[in-house]
Amino acid sequence: MADLAARNGHTFHIPVMGTGFTIDTPLRVAKYGISSVISLVDDVLIEQVRKLHCKSAGEPYEEIAKRDEDARARRITTYLDLVDQLVRRQVQALQASPFEAGSDITRYYEMLPEAPLKAAYRRMLATDDPTEKTKLEDDLRRLAVPGSIDVNIMTKLDRDIYRHGKKLPPEFADAMAALRGYANSSLTSSICFSAGMNHRVYAYATQFADFSPDQSGVIKKEFILKVSDWRSAKVQGKFLAKRGLWVSEYRIESGLNCGGHAFPTNGLLMGPIMEEFKHHRDELQASLHTIYNQARAATGRSTSDTPLGVRITAQGGIGTAAENDLLLQYYRLDGTGWATPFLLVPEVTNVDDVHLRKLLDATDRDVHLSDHSPLGIPFWALRDSGSDQSRQKRIREGKPGSPCPKGYLVSNTEFTDLPICHASRAYQKRKLEHLAEEGYSAKQLPVVRESILSKSCVCHEVGGTALLKKGIDPTAQPIVCCGPNIVNFSKLATLQEMVSHIYGRLSLLTNPDRPHVFIRELAIYIDELRKEFEKYSLDLSTRAPKYFREFKENLLSGIEYYRSRAEQLIQEKRKRFLDDLRSLRETLERMTFAKAMPDQLQDLEMQATPHLSSRPQGVSCEA
């Protein structure tokens, strides 16, 4: 029975959400066997939350100040050690609790999916033999293991650090220090790399023993790669394997049907992407194992006779138990990620009351794929958030831009020697002053100006709801990076209720007309293609005509994939699914990509925006 819990525990995880929404989620869910992910971007927020939890738990707290030696890495290590310690205590208390209504161990087993471990729990409940019952209870106590306390590094956020105008060595850069902070922690878990490959971070990982197997072949700290397609998985997996590092999980995320930063593919859709993983995962595992062993043997490190394990999971827009089962059964995934719906579970995520109400009331018009990110990457956001109101107020007062209190997203040196952020007051003031010199046309100028002014202080404000909810900073102005799925849920839920929704024991959906997850993603991609072509038509995009042709061809190929497999993929509302596919195909086929004149763009938008029948506000992109 040793690995019964691991094989038959929860089949979903809670992905990272911003910097603050899941910063202490493991303290709420790990004891119930549910894995979740902490962002390592904002070490200032991490230190503030550590202080709060030390006080709450009666633990001593000694501040790690910003100017202290290796402060960022030490803040991260110390916080993760605290979370690990507190979760271990919680699990011990849970294992010691009685099997009675409302107890933690009862909640643990009641929330599990139907699998052998849940069946063992039911056998214990059904037995009348006191001796046998005690034995079964003892076995179940040992098998009540915690979920993983995972962490996330967004590899693009690797700001170099300067002291007195002089750049510090690379290991003090943001992502490098965050990796070191995690590597030095007591956790046995995984680190998820997102936002693409960072060569120096991946190479730096070879310096830490916890990322390699110990004498018994166990890797204490495993790698997860968040990927958007098969090619990305192969390229990044190979890069790490060549350095003797093994990727234990490939976490497929929809390019657009997700929360926060979106990394769109060139029209490649989730269904075909997962199909490719389904058919080639063994090939990926075997080829990378060969490279991995060669690299380790060349440097005198231990090798493995058999390939190490590989998990394939997916996330992005899943909203029903039927969709969850489809991914697990047809695509043979090892797990799924559920994020946005958990924003409406106050005992799990950090959302203040004001923004919780906005999320509960959100419609398609209230969420959008915005231009808020200073990284120039599409960013899902809730309209009329505290951040949005504050940004608009500064613009009205003639003081656009943020004071940039943390600077994790600095990257621009157009006007300064040291990098500054596109959302900062320092950048926006200079950029607006120079616009007249840059030769934009009357049609281009308002679009460019709006793009500059739309940038928000994402690195600080995405943690604002945690600051408000925890009483750390009552003046915080949060940005809320919910995903498109939020409009389909409009009531608060408990952890137990949301888990039951995921496993099909009840439904929390409040939008009976919600389109299938595959349909939603396809519609968002069509809308994104239209918006990209609008920029191209205004000569504000470096895209080549070939890009638009390939994008459209990939979408048409994806539509045909779904149509040809509808009987295998869709059990409920199959006719609706096929009707929606047909409607979206017709929309896509009407789109042409000969460069339009600026005054034709309004007609182009009307022709290209996807609309599905019986949808109150269409299926234009939500967040």
Secondary structure, DSSP 8 states (H G I E B T S, - for coil): -TTHHHHHS-SEEE---TTTTTTTTHHHHGGGT-EEEEE-S-HHHHHHHHHHHHHHHT-------TTSTTHHHHHHHHHHHHHHHHHHHHHHHHHHS-SSTT-HHHHHHHHS-SSHHHHHHHHHHH---HHHHHHHHHHHHHH-----EEEEEETT-----EETTEE--GGGSHHHHHHHHHHTSS--EEEEEESS--HHHHHHGGG-GGGSB-TTS-BSEEEEEEESSHHHHHHHHHHHHTTT--EEEEEEE-SSSSSSB----SS--HHHHHHHHHHHHHHHHHHHHHHHHHHHHHTT----SS----EEEEESS--SHHHHHHHHHTS--SEEE--GGGGG-TTTS---HHHHHHHHT--GGGEEEES--TTSS-EEEETT-HHHHHHHHHHHTT--SB--SS-TT--B-SS-SS-B-TTBHHHHHHHHHHGGGGT--TTHHHHHHHHHHT---HHHHTTHHHHHHTTS-TT--------GGGGG--S---HHHHHHHHTTSS-----TT---HHHHHHHHHHHHHHHHHHHHHTT-----HHHHHHHHHHHHHHHHHHHHTHHHH--SSHHHHHHHHHHHHHHHHH---S---GGGHHHHHHHHS---TT-TTTT----
